[in-house]
Amino acid sequence: MSVENQKSVDDTDLRILALLADDGRIALTELARRAGMSGPGVAERIRRLEQRGVIRAFTVDVDLAALGFSLHAIVRIKPRPGSLHLVERMILDEPRFIDCDKVTGDDCFVARLALRDIAELDRILDPFHDRAETSTAIVKSSPVRRRMPLQQ
């Protein structure tokens, strides 16, 4: 969010955002009730938040384990000299990478892999070893997932 958008988001907007973050499928009438507003007033606020790019999308949170992806791995990836763009393309082309950040520091990428079993890890990462160093950690649990920093 740009500094301009931060300045134009008031306490009512923040309350609406927190309610939507908690339950993106909340009925507009219930959202209005909890926000202490009218339905049309909440609808207009949401429309303006979307127009300004504060709300980028409404999405679904899928339980990947229910789809057979019982393991997640965090992979730090450090491309070898001259391989940055090739490694980035490899990450983009591998659908098992479900999140990836380009970062500062020793590594260039920190990514999350969804795996059906541990045997898949080598199959997915082996092609990277000619172009990058990888360091992998298996995720045991995720105590915080996509929490909005504005919630108190």
C-alpha positions in Angstrom: 0.0 0.0 0.0 1.4 3.4 -0.9 1.9 6.1 1.6 -1.0 8.0 -0.1 -3.4 5.0 0.5 -2.2 4.7 4.1 -3.1 8.3 4.8 -6.6 7.9 3.3 -7.5 4.7 5.3 -9.4 5.7 8.4 -10.4 3.7 11.5 -13.7 2.7 9.9 -11.8 1.3 6.8 -9.4 -0.6 9.2 -12.4 -2.1 11.0 -14.0 -3.2 7.8 -10.6 -4.7 6.6 -10.2 -6.6 9.8 -13.7 -8.0 9.6 -13.1 -9.1 6.0 -9.7 -10.6 6.8 -11.4 -12.6 9.5 -14.2 -13.8 7.2 -14.1 -12.8 3.5 -17.5 -14.4 3.0 -19.3 -12.4 5.6 -22.7 -11.2 4.5 -22.8 -7.5 3.7 -25.6 -7.0 6.2 -23.6 -8.7 9.0 -20.5 -6.7 8.0 -22.4 -3.5 8.2 -23.9 -4.5 11.6 -20.4 -5.3 13.0 -18.9 -2.1 11.6 -21.8 0.0 13.0 -22.8 1.2 9.5 -25.5 0.9 6.9 -25.2 -1.8 4.2 -24.9 0.8 1.4 -22.3 2.7 3.5 -20.1 -0.5 3.9 -20.6 -1.4 0.2 -19.3 2.1 -0.8 -16.3 1.8 1.5 -15.4 -1.6 0.1 -15.8 -0.2 -3.5 -13.5 2.7 -2.7 -10.9 0.4 -1.0 -10.9 -1.8 -4.1 -10.6 1.2 -6.5 -7.6 2.6 -4.5 -5.9 -0.8 -4.5 -6.1 -1.3 -0.8 -8.2 -4.4 -1.4 -6.5 -6.3 -4.2 -8.6 -9.4 -4.4 -11.1 -11.7 -2.6 -9.7 -15.2 -2.4 -10.1 -18.6 -0.9 -7.9 -20.3 1.7 -7.5 -23.9 0.7 -6.4 -26.6 3.1 -3.5 -28.1 1.0 -3.4 -31.2 3.2 -7.0 -32.0 2.1 -5.6 -32.0 -1.5 -2.8 -34.4 -0.6 0.0 -31.9 0.1 0.8 -33.0 3.7 4.3 -31.4 3.8 5.6 -27.9 3.3 9.2 -27.0 3.0 10.9 -23.6 3.2 13.7 -23.4 0.6 16.4 -20.7 0.6 17.8 -20.4 -2.9 21.1 -18.7 -3.8 21.7 -18.7 -7.6 25.2 -19.2 -8.8 26.8 -16.2 -10.6 24.9 -15.4 -13.9 22.0 -17.7 -13.1 19.6 -15.3 -11.2 17.1 -15.0 -14.1 17.2 -18.7 -15.0 16.6 -19.7 -11.4 13.8 -17.3 -11.1 12.2 -18.8 -14.2 12.7 -22.3 -12.8 10.8 -21.3 -9.6 8.0 -19.7 -11.7 7.7 -22.8 -13.8 7.5 -25.3 -10.9 3.9 -25.2 -9.6 4.8 -26.8 -6.3 6.4 -23.5 -5.3 3.3 -21.9 -3.7 5.0 -18.7 -2.3 8.3 -17.1 -3.2 10.0 -13.9 -2.1 13.0 -12.2 -3.6 15.1 -11.1 -0.6 18.3 -9.4 0.4 21.1 -11.1 2.2 23.0 -14.3 1.4 20.1 -15.9 -0.5 18.1 -14.4 -3.3 14.9 -16.3 -2.9 13.0 -17.7 0.0 10.2 -20.0 -1.2 7.6 -22.4 0.1 7.1 -25.8 -1.5 3.9 -28.0 -1.2 4.8 -31.7 -1.1 2.8 -34.9 -1.1 5.7 -36.7 0.5 9.4 -36.2 1.3 10.5 -38.2 -1.7 9.3 -35.3 -4.0 11.8 -32.9 -2.5 14.8 -34.3 -4.4 12.8 -34.6 -7.6 11.8 -30.9 -7.4 15.1 -29.5 -6.2 17.6 -31.6 -8.2 17.3 -29.5 -11.4 18.3 -26.4 -9.3 21.6 -27.7 -8.1 23.5 -26.9 -11.3 22.3 -23.3 -11.1 21.9 -22.6 -7.4 22.6 -23.6 -3.8 19.6 -24.6 -1.8 18.9 -24.9 1.9 15.7 -26.6 3.0 13.7 -26.8 6.2 10.5 -28.9 6.6 7.7 -26.9 8.2 6.4 -28.5 11.4 3.6 -26.0 12.0 2.6 -22.4 11.1 1.5 -20.6 14.2 0.9 -17.4 12.2 -0.5 -17.4 8.7 -1.3 -14.3 6.7 -2.2 -12.2 9.7 -3.0 -8.6 9.0 -0.6 -6.3 10.8 -3.4 -3.8 11.6 -5.2 -6.1 14.0 -4.6 -5.5 17.7 
